[in-house]
Amino acid sequence: MKIVLTGATGFVGRALVSNLSILTGSREPIEIRALVRTPAQFVAPENVTVFPGSVTDIPEGLFFDEPHVLIHLGVKQIDHDGTGFDEDNVFGTKNLLSNTNQHTLGVIYGSTLSVLGQGAQSNTSERDVINPQTPLARSRAEAERLILTKMKQDKHWGFCLRPRFILDVSDKFVLPGIQGLAKKGLYIGNGQQRFSIISVQDYAKIIIELVEYILLDNGQKPVQQTPLNVGYRRPVTFDSIFSGFRLEMSYRSKVKRLRMPGWLPLLLKGAKNRKLTAKAVQLELIGFDHYGDVNKLETFIGDEITKKDGEDILYQMIKDITTTSC
């Protein structure tokens, strides 16, 4: 198994490299060529060869002259430097694709359900029309388009993965954010808004199974270029996360309910204030349904992962967070 990887030092990339390293020795050799912007910050396992560079500056020799799959996780998610997202997420993706070769049998891209928009997404399918409404989402939607178009031209596989919440005890955004609300007692909406979740470890395993599908298929089936919703079959509710933290952390603050009418985020955005706009985006993220149908994903990898109980996995994470914070 030969893989070209971007984003190896990120949240998902680290989990993927770890899982691939565990598999090394239990099956055919796994070789990874990782494009890393800051090699000094990355301790590479034996089966990983580091290529210093970035998606806008591809080093020579990154791609194999043998059958391989490109896993593109190198996404700019936060605009710390104020330069926007297009340079990395759009032009970088285009540059990366221009360096693929005839041996690149497919591309797996870590996208997001947010390309569908900021409003409620209930049991969405991959056929739903995209409607990205933030600069980040627009850049990722364009990256999807570039990848699927290029792979269709090359007659190779293209998978754009659309999770909503990728969770882990080391998560620095979603779970800590809702934990903060639980501590304050700030309950958003009616609590029944549902979210697709996947643990970062299971997400890594899904990516590996898709790589195997591409490499082992070896032309036996018509190639496809498609988005894939990612998550456990049964979404979890805001209430289950909020209440889980309240119970495990023994929070006793008075619960205050914030109604979540559809016009509230629009009102905040209308103020044309950066902080209020950011707050509106956060409310849209946890105040509305955001979950998709994963049947199409299951046609490629089966249901061993997707049939897991997301609530059980979520509660175990909350317990682990509680233990480590004590």
C-alpha positions as CSV (number, residue, x, y, z in Angstrom):
1,M,0.0,0.0,0.0
2,K,1.5,3.3,-1.1
3,I,0.1,6.6,0.1
4,V,0.9,10.3,-0.6
5,L,-0.4,12.3,2.4
6,T,-0.9,16.0,3.1
7,G,-1.9,17.2,6.6
8,A,0.0,14.6,8.4
9,T,0.6,16.9,11.4
10,G,-3.1,17.8,11.8
11,F,-5.8,16.3,14.1
12,V,-6.9,13.7,11.5
13,G,-3.5,13.2,9.9
14,R,-1.9,12.2,13.2
15,A,-4.6,9.6,13.8
16,L,-4.3,8.3,10.3
17,V,-0.5,7.9,10.5
18,S,-0.9,6.2,13.9
19,N,-3.4,3.7,12.5
20,L,-1.3,3.0,9.4
21,S,1.8,2.4,11.5
22,I,-0.1,-0.1,13.6
23,L,-1.1,-2.0,10.4
24,T,2.4,-2.1,9.1
25,G,3.7,-5.6,9.5
26,S,0.2,-7.2,9.8
27,R,-0.3,-7.0,6.0
28,E,1.5,-5.8,2.9
29,P,4.1,-3.1,3.5
30,I,2.7,0.4,3.9
31,E,4.7,3.3,2.5
32,I,3.7,6.9,3.1
33,R,5.2,10.0,1.6
34,A,4.1,12.9,3.7
35,L,4.1,16.5,2.6
36,V,5.0,18.5,5.7
37,R,5.4,22.2,6.0
38,T,7.3,22.1,9.3
39,P,9.2,18.8,9.5
40,A,10.8,19.7,12.9
41,Q,7.3,19.4,14.4
42,F,6.7,15.9,13.0
43,V,8.1,12.7,14.4
44,A,7.8,10.3,11.5
45,P,7.4,6.6,12.0
46,E,9.7,4.3,10.0
47,N,7.2,3.8,7.2
48,V,6.8,7.5,6.6
49,T,9.2,9.5,4.4
50,V,8.9,13.3,5.0
51,F,9.0,15.7,2.1
52,P,9.4,19.3,3.3
53,G,7.1,21.6,1.4
54,S,3.4,22.7,1.1
55,V,0.5,22.4,-1.3
56,T,1.6,25.6,-3.0
57,D,5.2,24.3,-3.2
58,I,5.4,20.7,-4.1
59,P,8.8,19.0,-3.8
60,E,10.1,16.8,-6.5
61,G,9.6,13.0,-6.0
62,L,6.5,13.3,-3.7
63,F,4.4,11.1,-5.9
64,F,5.2,7.4,-6.5
65,D,5.9,5.9,-9.9
66,E,3.9,2.9,-8.7
67,P,0.1,2.6,-7.9
68,H,-0.8,4.8,-5.0
69,V,-3.6,7.0,-3.5
70,L,-3.4,10.6,-2.5
71,I,-5.0,11.5,0.8
72,H,-5.5,15.2,1.0
73,L,-6.0,16.4,4.6
74,G,-3.9,19.6,4.4
75,V,-6.7,22.1,4.8
76,K,-6.4,25.6,6.2
77,Q,-9.2,25.8,8.7
78,I,-8.5,29.0,10.6
79,D,-7.4,32.2,9.0
80,H,-4.8,33.2,11.6
81,D,-2.8,35.4,9.2
82,G,-5.8,37.2,7.6
83,T,-4.9,36.0,4.1
84,G,-8.1,34.0,3.6
85,F,-8.5,30.4,2.6
86,D,-8.2,30.2,-1.2
87,E,-4.4,30.2,-1.4
88,D,-4.1,26.9,0.4
89,N,-7.5,25.3,0.0
90,V,-8.2,26.2,-3.7
91,F,-4.9,27.1,-5.4
92,G,-3.0,24.6,-3.3
93,T,-5.4,21.8,-4.1
94,K,-5.1,22.7,-7.8
95,N,-1.4,22.7,-7.6
96,L,-1.4,19.3,-5.8
97,L,-3.6,17.8,-8.5
98,S,-1.3,19.1,-11.2
99,N,1.5,17.0,-9.7
100,T,-0.5,13.7,-9.7
101,N,0.5,11.1,-12.3
102,Q,-0.9,8.1,-14.1
103,H,-0.1,6.0,-11.0
104,T,-2.3,8.1,-8.8
105,L,-5.3,5.7,-8.7
106,G,-7.5,8.0,-6.6
107,V,-7.8,11.0,-4.3
108,I,-9.4,11.0,-0.9
109,Y,-10.2,14.5,0.4
110,G,-11.1,15.5,3.9
111,S,-14.0,17.9,3.2
112,T,-17.0,18.8,5.4
113,L,-20.8,18.7,5.6
114,S,-20.7,22.5,5.8
115,V,-20.3,22.8,2.0
116,L,-24.1,22.3,2.0
117,G,-24.7,25.5,3.9
118,Q,-25.2,26.9,7.4
119,G,-28.9,26.1,7.8
120,A,-30.4,22.9,9.0
121,Q,-29.3,19.7,7.3
122,S,-31.4,16.7,8.1
123,N,-30.5,13.3,6.7
124,T,-28.8,14.9,3.8
125,S,-27.6,12.8,0.8
126,E,-24.6,13.3,-1.5
127,R,-27.1,14.4,-4.2
128,D,-28.1,17.5,-2.3
129,V,-27.1,20.8,-3.9
130,I,-24.2,22.5,-2.2
131,N,-24.6,26.0,-0.8
132,P,-21.4,27.1,1.0
133,Q,-22.0,30.3,2.9
134,T,-18.7,31.0,4.7
135,P,-15.3,31.7,3.1
136,L,-13.9,28.5,4.5
137,A,-16.8,26.4,3.2
138,R,-16.6,28.0,-0.2
139,S,-12.9,27.2,-0.5
140,R,-13.6,23.6,0.5
141,A,-16.5,23.3,-1.9
142,E,-14.2,24.5,-4.7
143,A,-11.5,22.0,-3.7
144,E,-14.2,19.3,-4.0
145,R,-15.1,20.4,-7.5
146,L,-11.4,20.5,-8.6
147,I,-10.7,17.0,-7.2
148,L,-13.9,15.4,-8.6
149,T,-13.4,17.0,-12.0
150,K,-9.7,16.0,-12.3
151,M,-10.4,12.4,-11.2
152,K,-13.2,12.2,-13.7
153,Q,-10.9,13.4,-16.5
154,D,-8.2,10.9,-15.4
155,K,-10.8,8.1,-15.0
156,H,-9.6,7.6,-11.4
157,W,-11.3,7.4,-8.1
158,G,-12.3,10.5,-6.2
159,F,-13.9,10.6,-2.7
160,C,-14.6,13.8,-0.9
161,L,-15.5,13.0,2.7
162,R,-18.1,15.0,4.5
163,P,-18.1,14.5,8.3
164,R,-19.7,17.1,10.5
165,F,-18.1,16.6,13.9
166,I,-14.9,14.6,14.3
167,L,-14.4,14.0,18.0
168,D,-11.7,12.9,20.4
169,V,-10.7,13.6,23.9
170,S,-8.0,15.8,22.5
171,D,-10.5,17.8,20.4
172,K,-10.0,21.5,21.0
173,F,-13.2,22.8,19.5
174,V,-16.5,20.9,19.5
175,L,-16.6,19.1,22.8
176,P,-14.8,21.9,24.8
177,G,-17.3,24.4,23.3
178,I,-20.4,22.4,24.4
179,Q,-18.7,21.6,27.7
180,G,-18.4,25.4,28.3
181,L,-22.1,25.8,27.6
182,A,-23.0,23.0,30.0
183,K,-20.9,24.6,32.7
184,K,-22.7,27.9,32.2
185,G,-26.0,26.1,31.9
186,L,-26.7,27.7,28.5
187,Y,-29.0,25.3,26.6
188,I,-29.3,26.0,22.9
189,G,-32.6,25.5,21.1
190,N,-34.9,22.6,22.1
191,G,-31.9,20.3,22.5
192,Q,-33.2,17.8,19.9
193,Q,-31.0,19.2,17.0
194,R,-29.0,16.2,15.7
195,F,-25.4,16.0,14.6
196,S,-23.4,13.4,12.6
197,I,-20.4,12.5,14.7
198,I,-17.4,10.2,14.1
199,S,-14.4,9.5,16.4
200,V,-11.1,10.6,14.9
201,Q,-9.9,7.0,15.2
202,D,-12.9,5.6,13.3
203,Y,-12.5,8.4,10.7
204,A,-8.9,7.3,10.1
205,K,-10.1,3.7,9.7
206,I,-12.7,4.7,7.2
207,I,-10.0,6.5,5.1
208,I,-7.8,3.4,5.2
209,E,-10.7,1.2,4.1
210,L,-11.3,3.5,1.2
211,V,-7.6,3.4,0.2
212,E,-7.8,-0.4,0.3
213,Y,-11.0,-0.3,-1.8
214,I,-9.3,1.8,-4.5
215,L,-6.0,-0.2,-4.6
216,L,-7.6,-3.7,-4.4
217,D,-10.4,-2.9,-6.8
218,N,-7.7,-2.7,-9.6
219,G,-10.2,-1.8,-12.3
220,Q,-12.8,-4.5,-11.4
221,K,-15.6,-1.9,-11.0
222,P,-16.4,1.4,-12.8
223,V,-14.5,4.2,-11.0
224,Q,-16.6,6.8,-9.2
225,Q,-16.0,10.4,-8.3
226,T,-18.4,11.3,-5.4
227,P,-18.8,13.0,-2.1
228,L,-19.4,10.7,0.9
229,N,-21.2,11.6,4.1
230,V,-19.3,10.3,7.1
231,G,-20.6,9.5,10.5
232,Y,-22.3,6.9,12.6
233,R,-25.7,5.9,11.3
234,R,-27.6,7.3,14.3
235,P,-26.8,11.0,14.9
236,V,-26.5,12.4,18.5
237,T,-28.5,15.3,19.9
238,F,-27.2,18.5,21.5
239,D,-29.1,17.4,24.7
240,S,-27.1,14.2,24.9
241,I,-23.8,16.0,24.8
242,F,-24.9,18.9,27.1
243,S,-26.5,16.5,29.6
244,G,-23.6,14.1,29.5
245,F,-21.2,16.9,30.6
246,R,-23.7,18.2,33.2
247,L,-23.9,14.7,34.7
248,E,-20.3,13.7,34.6
249,M,-18.8,17.0,35.7
250,S,-21.6,17.6,38.3
251,Y,-22.3,21.1,37.0
252,R,-25.0,22.7,39.1
253,S,-25.5,26.1,37.4
254,K,-29.0,27.1,36.6
255,V,-30.0,26.0,33.0
256,K,-31.0,28.9,30.8
257,R,-32.6,28.2,27.4
258,L,-31.7,30.1,24.3
259,R,-34.4,29.8,21.7
260,M,-32.9,29.2,18.2
261,P,-35.2,30.7,15.6
262,G,-33.9,30.6,12.1
263,W,-33.7,34.4,11.9
264,L,-31.4,34.8,14.9
265,P,-28.1,34.0,13.1
266,L,-29.2,36.2,10.2
267,L,-29.8,39.1,12.6
268,L,-26.4,38.7,14.1
269,K,-24.7,38.6,10.7
270,G,-26.7,41.6,9.6
271,A,-24.8,43.7,12.2
272,K,-21.7,43.4,10.0
273,N,-19.6,42.9,13.1
274,R,-16.9,40.3,12.9
275,K,-17.4,38.9,16.4
276,L,-21.2,38.8,16.0
277,T,-20.8,37.0,12.7
278,A,-18.5,34.4,14.3
279,K,-21.0,34.0,17.1
280,A,-23.8,33.5,14.5
281,V,-21.8,30.8,12.7
282,Q,-21.2,29.0,16.0
283,L,-24.9,29.1,16.8
284,E,-25.8,27.7,13.3
285,L,-23.3,24.9,14.0
286,I,-24.9,23.7,17.2
287,G,-28.4,25.1,17.0
288,F,-29.6,23.3,13.8
289,D,-29.6,19.7,12.5
290,H,-26.4,18.7,10.8
291,Y,-26.4,15.1,9.9
292,G,-26.3,13.0,6.7
293,D,-27.3,9.6,5.4
294,V,-24.3,7.3,5.3
295,N,-25.7,4.5,3.1
296,K,-23.4,5.5,0.2
297,L,-20.3,5.2,2.4
298,E,-21.5,1.8,3.4
299,T,-21.5,0.6,-0.2
300,F,-17.7,1.0,-0.2
301,I,-16.7,0.0,3.3
302,G,-19.6,-2.0,4.8
303,D,-21.3,-1.1,8.1
304,E,-18.9,-2.3,10.7
305,I,-17.9,1.2,11.7
306,T,-21.1,3.1,10.9
307,K,-23.4,0.8,12.9
308,K,-21.5,1.7,16.1
309,D,-23.5,3.5,18.8
310,G,-22.4,7.1,18.6
311,E,-23.9,8.0,21.9
312,D,-21.9,5.2,23.7
313,I,-18.7,6.5,22.1
314,L,-19.6,10.1,22.9
315,Y,-20.3,9.3,26.6
316,Q,-17.0,7.4,26.9
317,M,-15.2,10.5,25.6
318,I,-17.0,12.7,28.1
319,K,-16.0,10.3,30.9
320,D,-12.4,10.3,29.8
321,I,-12.4,14.1,29.6
322,T,-13.9,14.2,33.2
323,T,-11.2,11.9,34.4
324,T,-8.3,13.8,32.9
325,S,-9.7,17.1,34.2
326,C,-9.9,16.0,37.8
